[in-house]
Amino acid sequence: MTPVDPTNVAARAVALRARLSDAGGNGVTVVAVTKTFDAGAIDAALSAGFSDIGESYGQETLAKLPGITSTPTVHFIGQLQRNKVRHLAAHVDVWQSVDRLELATEIAKRAPGARIMLQVDISGEETKGGVEPADLDPLLKHSAELGLDVIGLMGVAILAEPTAARPGFRLLRSLVDAHGLEHCCMGMSTDLEIAVEEGSTMIRVGTQLFGERATR
Ligand SMILES: *Cc1c(COP(=O)(O)O)cnc(C)c1O
């Protein structure tokens, strides 16, 4: 895991807030994505005024989170294997990448009543995961029946170029509204302005705050 310089993170946070403000997104929640960076990135994010952090990799999360002394709200945003849920349950506050019933069932068992988001495939790229929009209704219904607190939907846009993201963002927002959910979690470092324009309530930002990630 890569260390960060807290001074850099503070400066990058100022730049991020300026971008958000320019886009009309002052009220949007920022999830600081600390994946691939060491636990110091979590402290740096908290010092810079963020209280939500995002992690993507099960093993890395289990190596990093138990050692931290601060208490951020931890979002799990990566593709998730069912057998990791049991170990992660003590550390995760919001499960963002729930895209199938077996995962919802396991979370309900290991973390009863947990806050979750359903990940919807808005890119058409199967590698990113997410439930097909047409299959969202039953998953939402079953998740609620399991006693989970579904606080919103999340999506990962086409990464090719920011403008290509807009139709997917628009789709996600319409699904959030159709189901009367609170959160629409979309937008990352490269496309956050477009996401905010299309009604994001929560963005997930790594590179803009911590710099380029080492390839895993
Ligand atoms: C890594 C990751 C992010 C952060 O991406 P950046 O482009 O570095 O801001 C956001 N969402 C998900 C699901 C990720 O895996």
The ligand as a MOL file (V3000), in Angstrom:
LIG
                    3D

  0  0  0     0  0            999 V3000
M  V30 BEGIN CTAB
M  V30 COUNTS 15 15 0 0 0
M  V30 BEGIN ATOM
M  V30 1 C -11.4280 3.3400 -7.6880 0
M  V30 2 C -12.8680 3.6710 -7.7150 0
M  V30 3 C -13.2880 5.0120 -7.6500 0
M  V30 4 C -12.3380 6.2030 -7.6210 0
M  V30 5 O -11.8680 6.4640 -8.9050 0
M  V30 6 P -11.0140 7.7900 -9.2500 0
M  V30 7 O -11.1070 7.8570 -10.7210 0
M  V30 8 O -9.6320 7.5380 -8.7770 0
M  V30 9 O -11.6480 8.9230 -8.5760 0
M  V30 10 C -14.6440 5.2460 -7.6440 0
M  V30 11 N -15.5470 4.2420 -7.6920 0
M  V30 12 C -15.1790 2.9510 -7.7550 0
M  V30 13 C -16.2240 1.8940 -7.8080 0
M  V30 14 C -13.8340 2.6230 -7.7690 0
M  V30 15 O -13.4780 1.3370 -7.8500 0
M  V30 END ATOM
M  V30 BEGIN BOND
M  V30 1 1 1 2
M  V30 2 1 2 3
M  V30 3 2 2 14
M  V30 4 1 3 4
M  V30 5 2 3 10
M  V30 6 1 4 5
M  V30 7 1 5 6
M  V30 8 2 6 7
M  V30 9 1 6 8
M  V30 10 1 6 9
M  V30 11 1 10 11
M  V30 12 2 11 12
M  V30 13 1 12 13
M  V30 14 1 12 14
M  V30 15 1 14 15
M  V30 END BOND
M  V30 END CTAB
M  END
